[in-house]
Amino acid sequence: MATGKLTALDFGVTADDWNVLRTARPNVLLLGSDSAVTGFLQLMLPLLQTPVVHYTNDAAALPPALRGTMILRDVGRLSADNQQRLFEWLAEPTRAAQVISTSSCPLFPLVERKTLAEPLYYCLNAIMIALNEPPSSA
């Protein structure tokens, strides 16, 4: 489970979850502080299929033929229009991208308030991992 000094365990990720991330490439929702998410994404980088593209809530255009990995930061900040675009993009039958979305807080309350589309939430949330801050000495 080690890659460099930090391991998945340092972020509170179980060996089973780490193994699934390494082998199955599921869509995953990472919950945690920006520093924890950034550190864990660095740990995951060697596992990600290329190309790796970053999508933010300001981006209006999605890559037309992504077959690698999309990292979607702050998914809870997507506008309703960008949520719809993203869901349609993900629903394309030939799409072969893994999506790693991030949030600093739980997203289900946004679904309950109808500010985050429920179908998009479940599409992005095949696995949800709440990240711990890693030890600062690692």
PyMOL commands that set and color helices and strands:
alter all, ss='L'
color gray80, all
select helices_A, chain A and resi 8-11+15-23+34-47+75-77+80-91+108-112+118-124
alter helices_A, ss='H'
color red, helices_A
select strands_A, chain A and resi 28-31+52-55+69-72+98-103+127-130
alter strands_A, ss='S'
color yellow, strands_A
deselect
rebuild
show_as cartoon
